[in-house]
Amino acid sequence: MVAQPPLEERRLVDALRAGDESAFTRLVEEYGPAMLRVARMFVSSRAVAEEVVQEAWVGVLNGIGRFEGRSSLKTWIFRILTNTAKTRAVREGRSIPFSSLAGEDEEGGAVDADRFLGDDTRFPGHWAAPPQRWEAAPEGRLLAAETLEVLEREIAKLPANQAVVVTMRDVEGFDADDVCNALDISETNQRVLLHRARTKLRRALEEYMQ
């Protein structure tokens, strides 16, 4: 049996089906910026990403009558967005290999080997230089604008599949199931891509903090 969506979401869906412009405006204001950030991971420019978002909204309006509530409305919207973005990326020759962890993502361990103790030590395989806890850093410094800029810059350097997953999980707050649903990837792929992305971002932040 499919779980019923929350009452507020059902009312929003009913309003959208009835052509309520204020409901649609509210949705655009709430999800539009996040949709643009995710779309930007797939395509070559912000202008193209904006076109993708506009096309996705058309898909939402055209398809809202068929929304069954099998996932949250947010997840359904982002599934439309990512499918639209993938189609546009293919036309641009920028297809992102979510279905496999091979290719650009096949890089072995996500953490440098010299971060671990060797076989000739008392605790082989354990951390030699453990990662610093982000929350241990002074709050003002961690939240400073330049630190956030470092993260944004480093996310932009990630392979596209890692960038999309970490953006959806850690920037936009999706849970794992929603990301798998929106991107049509397995839980294993989602977990590995997120781990690799987080490790690279942690390394970049460590270097910045030092």
C-alpha positions in Angstrom: 0.0 0.0 0.0 1.4 3.4 -1.0 1.7 5.8 1.9 -0.4 8.9 1.7 1.5 12.2 1.3 1.1 14.8 4.1 -2.1 16.8 4.0 -0.3 20.0 3.2 1.3 18.4 0.2 -2.0 17.0 -1.0 -3.5 20.4 -0.8 -0.7 21.9 -2.8 -1.0 19.2 -5.5 -4.8 19.9 -5.6 -4.1 23.6 -6.0 -1.6 23.0 -8.8 -4.2 20.8 -10.6 -6.7 23.5 -10.3 -4.4 26.0 -11.9 -3.7 28.1 -8.8 -0.9 30.5 -9.9 0.0 31.4 -6.3 0.7 27.7 -5.5 2.9 27.4 -8.6 4.7 30.6 -7.7 5.3 29.3 -4.1 6.8 26.1 -5.6 9.1 28.0 -8.0 10.4 30.2 -5.2 11.0 27.2 -2.9 12.7 24.9 -5.4 13.8 27.1 -8.3 17.3 28.0 -6.9 18.0 24.4 -6.0 16.8 23.1 -9.4 19.2 25.6 -11.1 22.1 24.4 -9.0 21.4 20.7 -9.8 20.8 21.4 -13.5 24.1 23.3 -13.8 25.9 20.1 -12.9 24.6 18.4 -16.1 25.0 21.1 -18.8 27.6 23.5 -20.2 26.4 26.9 -19.0 24.0 28.7 -16.6 21.9 29.8 -19.6 21.3 26.2 -20.7 20.6 25.2 -17.0 17.9 27.9 -16.9 16.3 26.5 -20.0 16.4 23.0 -18.4 14.7 24.4 -15.3 12.0 26.1 -17.4 11.4 22.9 -19.4 11.2 20.9 -16.2 8.5 23.3 -14.8 6.5 22.8 -18.0 6.8 19.1 -17.4 5.6 19.5 -13.8 2.5 21.4 -14.9 1.8 19.0 -17.7 2.2 16.0 -15.5 0.8 17.1 -12.2 -2.5 15.3 -13.0 -0.6 12.0 -13.1 1.3 12.6 -9.9 0.4 9.5 -7.7 2.3 10.4 -4.5 4.6 7.4 -4.7 7.4 9.8 -3.7 7.3 13.2 -2.3 6.3 16.1 -4.6 9.9 17.5 -4.2 11.4 14.2 -5.3 9.0 13.9 -8.2 9.9 17.4 -9.4 13.6 16.8 -9.2 13.2 13.5 -11.1 11.6 15.5 -13.9 14.4 18.0 -13.7 17.2 15.4 -13.8 15.6 13.5 -16.7 15.3 16.8 -18.6 18.9 17.7 -17.8 20.1 14.3 -18.8 18.4 14.6 -22.1 19.9 18.0 -22.7 23.3 16.8 -21.6 23.2 14.0 -24.2 22.4 16.5 -26.9 25.5 18.5 -25.7 27.7 15.4 -25.7 27.9 15.6 -21.9 26.2 12.4 -20.8 26.9 11.6 -17.1 27.6 7.9 -16.4 25.4 7.3 -13.4 24.6 3.7 -14.3 28.2 2.6 -13.7 31.0 3.6 -11.4 33.6 3.0 -14.1 35.3 5.5 -16.3 36.2 8.9 -14.9 35.1 7.7 -11.4 37.2 4.5 -11.4 40.0 5.9 -9.3 40.6 3.4 -6.5 40.7 4.6 -3.0 39.2 8.0 -2.4 41.8 8.8 0.3 45.5 9.0 -0.3 47.4 5.9 0.8 49.9 8.0 2.9 47.1 8.9 5.2 47.3 5.4 6.7 49.9 3.5 8.7 52.0 0.9 6.8 52.3 -2.8 7.4 55.5 -2.4 9.4 53.7 -0.3 12.1 51.9 -1.4 15.2 48.5 -0.5 13.7 48.7 -1.2 10.0 45.8 0.3 8.0 44.9 2.8 10.7 44.9 6.6 10.2 48.3 8.2 10.3 46.9 11.6 9.9 43.2 11.4 10.7 40.8 13.9 9.1 40.1 17.0 11.2 36.5 17.3 12.6 34.9 20.2 10.8 32.8 21.1 13.8 36.0 21.5 15.8 37.0 24.5 13.7 36.0 28.0 15.0 32.5 28.5 13.9 33.1 31.9 12.5 35.9 30.6 10.2 34.0 27.6 9.1 31.0 29.6 8.1 32.9 32.5 6.6 32.1 33.4 3.1 35.5 32.4 1.8 35.1 28.9 3.2 31.8 28.5 1.5 33.4 29.7 -1.7 36.1 27.0 -1.3 33.4 24.4 -1.1 31.5 25.7 -4.1 34.7 25.8 -6.1 35.7 22.3 -5.1 32.3 20.9 -5.9 32.6 22.4 -9.4 35.9 20.4 -9.8 34.3 17.1 -9.0 33.3 14.6 -11.6 29.7 15.5 -12.6 28.1 12.4 -11.1 29.8 13.1 -7.7 28.9 16.8 -7.8 25.3 16.1 -8.4 25.0 13.5 -5.6 26.8 15.6 -3.0 24.9 18.7 -4.0 21.6 17.0 -3.6 22.5 15.3 -0.3 24.6 17.9 1.5 23.5 21.2 -0.1 19.8 20.6 -0.8 19.2 18.1 2.0 17.7 15.1 0.1 17.9 11.8 1.9 19.6 8.8 0.2 16.3 7.2 -1.1 15.2 10.5 -2.7 18.5 10.9 -4.5 18.4 7.4 -5.8 14.8 7.9 -7.0 15.5 11.3 -8.6 18.7 10.2 -10.4 17.6 6.6 -11.0 20.7 5.1 -9.5 21.3 2.3 -7.1 21.8 2.8 -3.4 25.4 1.4 -3.8 26.2 3.9 -6.5 24.7 6.8 -4.5 26.7 5.8 -1.4 30.1 5.4 -3.3 29.7 8.6 -5.2 28.8 10.5 -2.0 31.7 9.1 -0.1 34.2 10.0 -2.8 32.8 13.5 -3.1 32.8 14.1 0.6 36.3 12.8 1.0 37.6 15.2 -1.7 35.7 18.1 -0.2 37.0 17.3 3.3 40.6 17.1 2.0 40.2 20.5 0.3 38.8 22.0 3.5 41.6 20.5 5.6 44.1 22.1 3.3 42.3 25.4 3.5 42.1 25.3 7.3 45.8 24.6 7.5 
